[in-house]
Amino acid sequence: MTNTDGIQTLLDQVIPQGHTSGTTCYVESAKGAIITDVQGKKYIDFAGGIAVMNVGHSHPKVVAAIKAQAEKFTHTCFMVSPYEIAVRLADRLCKITPGSFEKKALFVNSGAEAVENAVKIARYYTKRQGIVVCDGSYHGRTYLTMAMTTKVKPYKCGFGPLAPEVYRAPFGDFKAFEQSFITTINPENTAAVVIEPIQGEGGFIAPPTEFFPKVAKFCKDNGIVLVIDEIQSGMGRTGTMFAIENFGVEPDLVTVAKSIAAGMPMSAVVGRKEIMDSVHPGGLGGTYGANPVACAAAHAVLDIFEEENILGKARALGEILTRIFGAWKENFAVIGELRGLGAMQGFTLVNEDGTPAPEKAKTLSRYCFDNGLIILVCGIHGNVIRALMPLVIEPDQLQKGLDILEHGLVNL
């Protein structure tokens, strides 16, 4: 049995303190929705690697695909010598992303990198500079995406100056959103509106159904590229392949990452052919973009969605969470709002006076961890408990995890 104190001591010596971990669970293995640590303790995973493991940990089809591709070749650099597995994956992504128009796909490595490339493409296509994001947004930790992310600490504090020409507009209230283009933002210089269909790190906030159709029309009327950030909300999490489908909108560009390759580092920008093709040859790329092993994993993920009714499982899971969280709200005064959509749901924790209760969220998270459940906290006030368990979680595992969470609420 591994001595975790020794690992922790070494971690403190060699990993910078800015790169923190939410738990002290040192993982030995993981399967489905269960994580086993180096001391043999099992945890039910309601975090899913922050929305990366929608098809579950170590799915046998993903593992087999990774092994098979690794035995052929692991890298040539697509910009040097391309390969069919990436081309076929681009074709599949173009077919499943929203939009009844011709599309193309660019592969990169992380969510932030996908967002940055979407911005590059939108600026090149429109010959404009301004980028508009929404209050409560989270788009990454790189220099540009850090500027696009709302929360100052820990994401932006001390890292300035920030990238210019990034503006904020309200989320969910279209009249206020539109007003911001009169008071603070010049629509004639706006290249793109980059927006999450369901805010992730901002607190699992879903807008009214009429918000996105109005935003899409506004963008079209003003020559602005609409970029939908599906990095956390996509790949079946809300019961549709992409969350924006719930709102009947066809974005110009979509960013995809996290669960697309079940843990392999892969992301993509998928969008209108004329926009994607506007950039000159060599203007887009990266050494590891379209890595063949990650492509193999992504193909396996898409096969699993088709063969194992993952979207149906997501919808069923969403119905259970809606029912359970709704009952909890009636029974626990500490629960303020219910948030999210489908299987991307959470709830706020509040004090007796209705103010956010981040300390209670920390207490609940710790209780759950001590009792074998990993959960995540989010929101601009750090008081939102969110559910991102694998969509393939077994019924008994789900129930046991919910029981632990409920017991934790009782003890707050």
C-alpha positions in Angstrom: 0.0 0.0 0.0 1.3 3.4 -1.0 2.1 6.0 1.6 0.1 9.0 0.5 1.9 11.2 3.1 5.1 10.6 1.1 3.4 11.4 -2.2 1.9 14.6 -0.7 5.3 15.7 0.7 6.9 15.1 -2.7 4.0 17.0 -4.4 4.6 20.0 -2.1 8.3 19.9 -3.1 7.9 19.6 -6.9 4.4 21.0 -8.0 3.9 24.7 -7.8 1.3 25.8 -5.2 -0.7 27.6 -7.9 -1.6 24.2 -9.4 -3.8 22.9 -6.7 -5.9 19.7 -6.4 -9.4 19.6 -5.0 -8.9 16.3 -3.1 -6.2 14.2 -1.6 -7.4 11.1 -3.6 -4.3 9.8 -5.3 -5.8 7.7 -8.1 -4.7 4.1 -8.7 -7.4 3.2 -11.2 -10.8 4.2 -12.4 -13.7 2.4 -14.1 -17.1 3.7 -15.1 -18.1 6.1 -12.3 -15.8 4.6 -9.6 -12.3 5.9 -8.7 -10.0 3.7 -6.6 -7.1 5.4 -4.8 -3.6 4.0 -4.1 -4.8 2.8 -0.7 -7.7 0.8 -2.1 -10.5 3.2 -1.1 -13.2 3.6 -3.7 -15.0 6.9 -4.5 -18.1 7.5 -6.5 -17.2 10.1 -9.0 -19.7 13.0 -9.4 -17.0 15.2 -10.9 -16.2 13.3 -14.1 -12.8 14.9 -14.4 -14.7 18.2 -14.7 -17.1 17.0 -17.4 -14.4 15.0 -19.3 -15.7 11.4 -18.5 -19.2 11.4 -19.9 -18.7 7.9 -21.3 -17.1 6.8 -18.0 -13.5 6.1 -16.9 -11.6 3.5 -18.9 -14.4 2.5 -21.2 -13.2 -0.7 -22.9 -13.9 0.6 -26.4 -11.9 3.7 -25.7 -9.0 1.7 -24.2 -9.0 -0.7 -27.1 -9.0 2.2 -29.6 -6.1 3.9 -27.9 -4.1 0.7 -27.7 -4.7 -0.1 -31.4 -3.7 3.3 -32.6 -0.6 3.5 -30.3 0.7 0.3 -31.9 0.5 1.9 -35.4 1.9 5.4 -34.7 1.5 8.0 -32.0 2.6 11.2 -33.8 3.7 12.5 -37.1 2.3 16.1 -36.8 -0.7 16.5 -38.9 0.9 19.7 -40.4 3.7 17.5 -41.7 2.1 14.2 -42.6 -1.7 13.9 -42.3 -3.6 10.7 -41.7 -7.1 9.4 -42.4 -8.2 8.9 -38.8 -8.2 12.7 -38.2 -9.9 13.5 -41.5 -12.7 11.0 -40.7 -13.1 12.5 -37.3 -13.4 16.0 -38.7 -16.2 14.7 -41.0 -18.1 13.1 -38.1 -17.8 16.3 -36.0 -19.0 18.4 -38.9 -22.1 16.2 -39.2 -23.1 16.2 -35.5 -22.5 19.8 -34.6 -25.6 22.1 -35.0 -26.0 23.8 -38.4 -27.6 22.9 -41.7 -24.6 24.3 -43.7 -21.2 23.2 -44.8 -18.7 23.0 -42.0 -15.0 22.4 -41.4 -13.2 21.4 -38.2 -9.8 22.4 -36.7 -8.2 20.2 -34.1 -6.2 21.6 -31.2 -5.4 20.4 -27.7 -7.4 22.1 -24.9 -10.6 24.0 -24.4 -8.7 27.3 -24.0 -6.8 26.7 -27.2 -10.1 26.0 -29.0 -11.5 29.3 -27.8 -8.4 31.2 -28.7 -8.5 29.8 -32.2 -12.2 30.6 -32.6 -11.3 34.2 -31.7 -8.5 34.2 -34.2 -10.7 32.9 -37.0 -13.6 35.3 -36.1 -11.2 38.3 -36.1 -9.6 37.2 -39.4 -13.0 36.7 -41.1 -14.6 39.9 -39.9 -11.5 42.2 -39.9 -12.7 43.4 -36.5 -11.1 43.2 -33.1 -13.8 43.3 -30.4 -14.7 40.1 -28.5 -17.8 40.0 -26.3 -18.3 37.5 -23.5 -20.9 37.4 -20.8 -20.9 38.1 -17.1 -20.3 34.9 -15.2 -18.4 33.3 -18.1 -15.4 30.9 -18.0 -13.4 30.3 -21.1 -10.0 29.2 -19.9 -6.7 30.2 -18.2 -4.4 31.3 -21.1 -3.8 35.0 -21.5 -6.6 35.7 -23.9 -9.1 33.3 -22.3 -8.2 34.6 -18.9 -9.3 38.0 -20.0 -12.5 36.4 -21.3 -13.2 34.8 -18.0 -15.2 36.8 -15.5 -14.0 35.7 -12.0 -11.0 37.6 -10.9 -9.6 35.3 -8.2 -8.1 32.8 -8.7 -8.1 33.1 -12.5 -6.9 36.6 -13.2 -5.6 38.0 -9.9 -2.0 39.2 -10.3 -1.6 38.2 -14.0 -2.2 41.5 -15.7 -2.1 43.4 -17.9 -4.9 41.5 -19.6 -5.6 41.1 -23.3 -7.4 44.1 -24.8 -10.6 44.4 -26.8 -12.6 42.0 -24.6 -15.9 43.3 -23.4 -18.7 42.0 -21.1 -22.4 41.8 -21.6 -25.2 40.5 -19.3 -26.2 36.8 -19.6 -29.8 35.6 -19.9 -31.4 39.0 -20.2 -31.5 40.0 -23.9 -32.6 43.6 -23.4 -29.7 44.2 -21.0 -27.4 42.3 -23.5 -28.5 44.5 -26.3 -28.3 47.6 -24.2 -24.6 46.9 -23.6 -24.0 47.4 -27.4 -25.2 50.9 -27.0 -23.5 51.9 -23.7 -20.1 50.1 -23.8 -19.6 48.0 -26.9 -19.3 49.0 -30.5 -21.1 46.4 -32.6 -19.3 47.6 -35.8 -16.0 46.6 -34.2 -17.2 43.3 -32.7 -15.7 40.2 -34.3 -17.5 37.6 -32.1 -19.8 37.0 -29.3 -18.4 34.0 -27.4 -20.9 32.5 -25.0 -21.6 29.3 -23.1 -25.1 27.8 -23.6 -25.1 26.8 -19.9 -22.5 28.6 -17.8 -20.2 26.1 -16.2 -17.7 27.5 -13.7 -20.0 30.5 -13.4 -22.5 28.4 -11.6 -24.5 26.1 -14.0 -26.8 29.0 -15.1 -29.2 28.3 -17.9 -30.8 31.3 -19.7 -34.4 31.7 -20.7 -35.3 29.8 -23.9 -35.8 33.0 -25.9 -32.3 34.4 -25.1 -30.2 32.6 -27.6 -32.5 33.0 -30.6 -32.5 36.8 -30.0 -28.7 36.8 -29.5 -28.2 34.8 -32.7 -30.4 37.3 -34.7 -28.6 40.2 -33.2 -25.2 38.8 -34.3 -26.5 38.0 -37.8 -28.0 41.5 -38.2 -24.6 43.1 -37.1 -22.2 40.9 -38.9 -20.9 39.3 -35.7 -19.7 35.7 -35.5 -21.6 33.7 -32.9 -19.2 31.3 -31.1 -20.9 28.8 -28.8 -18.5 27.4 -26.1 -19.6 23.8 -25.6 -16.5 22.7 -23.8 -18.2 21.8 -20.6 -21.9 21.6 -21.7 -21.4 19.5 -24.9 -21.0 15.8 -25.7 -24.4 14.8 -24.4 -24.3 16.5 -20.9 -27.7 18.2 -21.3 -29.5 15.3 -23.1 -28.7 16.6 -26.6 -25.2 16.2 -28.2 -24.7 19.9 -27.8 -26.5 22.1 -25.3 -27.3 24.9 -27.8 -29.6 22.4 -29.5 -32.0 22.9 -26.6 -32.4 26.5 -27.8 -32.9 25.9 -31.5 -29.9 28.0 -32.6 -27.2 27.2 -35.3 -24.0 28.8 -34.2 -21.4 30.0 -36.7 -18.6 28.3 -34.7 -18.6 25.7 -31.9 -15.8 24.9 -29.5 -15.6 21.3 -28.4 -13.3 19.7 -25.8 -13.4 17.7 -22.5 -15.6 14.6 -23.2 -14.9 14.5 -26.9 -11.9 12.1 -26.3 -12.6 10.6 -22.9 -9.5 12.0 -21.2 -7.2 12.3 -24.2 -6.1 15.9 -24.7 -8.2 17.0 -27.7 -10.3 20.0 -28.7 -11.8 21.4 -31.8 -13.3 24.4 -33.5 -16.1 23.4 -35.8 -18.0 25.9 -38.0 -19.2 27.5 -41.2 -17.0 26.6 -44.1 -16.6 30.2 -45.3 -15.5 31.4 -41.9 -13.2 28.5 -41.2 -11.6 28.8 -44.7 -11.1 32.5 -44.4 -7.7 32.2 -42.7 -4.6 31.9 -45.0 -2.7 28.6 -45.2 -0.4 28.2 -42.2 -2.4 30.6 -40.1 -3.8 27.8 -37.9 -2.2 24.8 -36.4 -0.1 23.3 -33.6 2.3 20.5 -33.2 0.0 18.1 -31.3 -3.4 19.1 -32.9 -5.3 16.1 -34.2 -3.0 13.7 -32.3 -3.8 10.2 -33.8 -4.2 8.5 -30.4 -6.6 11.3 -29.3 -8.4 10.9 -32.6 -8.8 7.2 -32.0 -10.3 7.9 -28.6 -12.7 10.4 -30.0 -13.9 8.0 -32.7 -14.5 5.5 -29.9 -16.5 8.0 -27.9 -18.7 8.8 -30.9 -19.2 5.1 -31.5 -20.3 4.7 -27.8 -22.8 7.5 -28.2 -24.3 5.7 -31.2 -24.2 2.2 -29.9 -25.0 2.6 -26.2 -27.8 5.3 -26.3 -25.7 7.8 -24.3 -28.1 10.6 -25.0 -31.0 8.6 -23.7 -29.1 7.8 -20.5 -28.3 11.5 -20.2 -32.0 12.4 -20.4 -32.9 9.8 -17.9 -30.2 10.9 -15.5 -31.4 14.5 -15.9 -34.9 13.5 -15.0 -33.7 11.8 -11.8 -31.6 14.8 -10.8 -34.5 17.2 -11.4 -36.7 15.1 -9.2 -34.2 14.6 -6.4 -32.8 18.1 -6.3 -36.4 19.5 -6.4 -37.3 17.4 -3.4 -34.2 18.5 -1.6 -35.0 22.2 -2.2 -38.4 21.6 -0.5 -36.7 19.9 2.5 -33.5 21.9 3.0 -33.5 25.6 3.7 -29.8 25.7 2.9 -30.6 25.1 -0.8 -31.3 28.4 -2.6 -31.7 28.0 -6.4 -31.8 24.9 -8.6 -29.5 25.4 -11.6 -28.7 23.9 -15.0 -30.3 21.7 -17.6 -30.6 17.9 -18.2 -27.8 16.0 -16.5 -25.8 19.3 -16.1 -27.5 20.4 -12.8 -26.6 21.9 -9.5 -27.9 23.9 -6.6 -26.8 26.9 -4.6 -26.1 26.8 -0.9 -27.2 29.9 1.1 -27.2 31.2 4.6 -30.3 31.9 6.6 -30.4 35.5 5.2 -30.2 34.2 1.6 -26.6 35.2 1.0 -24.2 32.8 -0.7 -22.7 30.2 1.6 -19.3 29.2 0.2 -18.1 27.8 3.5 -21.1 25.4 3.6 -20.2 24.3 0.1 -16.7 23.5 1.3 -18.0 21.7 4.3 -20.4 19.6 2.2 -17.7 18.8 -0.3 -15.4 17.6 2.5 -18.1 15.5 4.1 -18.8 13.8 0.8 -15.2 13.1 0.1 -14.7 11.6 3.6 -17.6 9.3 2.9 -16.6 8.2 -0.6 -18.1 10.7 -2.9 -16.2 13.3 -5.1 -18.2 16.4 -5.9 -17.3 19.8 -7.3 -18.1 23.3 -6.2 -18.4 26.2 -8.7 -20.1 29.6 -9.1 -18.7 33.2 -8.8 -19.3 33.0 -5.0 -18.1 29.4 -4.7 -21.5 28.2 -3.4 -22.8 26.0 -6.2 -22.8 22.2 -5.9 -22.7 20.7 -9.4 -23.3 17.2 -10.8 -21.0 16.0 -13.5 -21.1 12.3 -12.9 -20.4 10.0 -16.0 -23.6 9.6 -18.0 -23.1 5.8 -17.8 -23.2 5.7 -14.0 -24.9 2.6 -12.6 -28.2 3.1 -10.8 -26.9 1.8 -7.5 -23.8 4.0 -7.7 -26.0 7.0 -8.5 -28.3 6.3 -5.6 -25.4 5.7 -3.1 -23.8 9.0 -4.2 -27.1 10.9 -3.8 -27.6 9.4 -0.4 -24.1 10.6 0.7 -24.9 14.0 -0.6 -28.3 14.1 1.1 -26.7 13.0 4.4 -24.2 15.8 4.0 -27.0 18.3 3.6 -28.7 17.0 6.7 -25.4 17.7 8.7 -24.9 21.2 7.4 
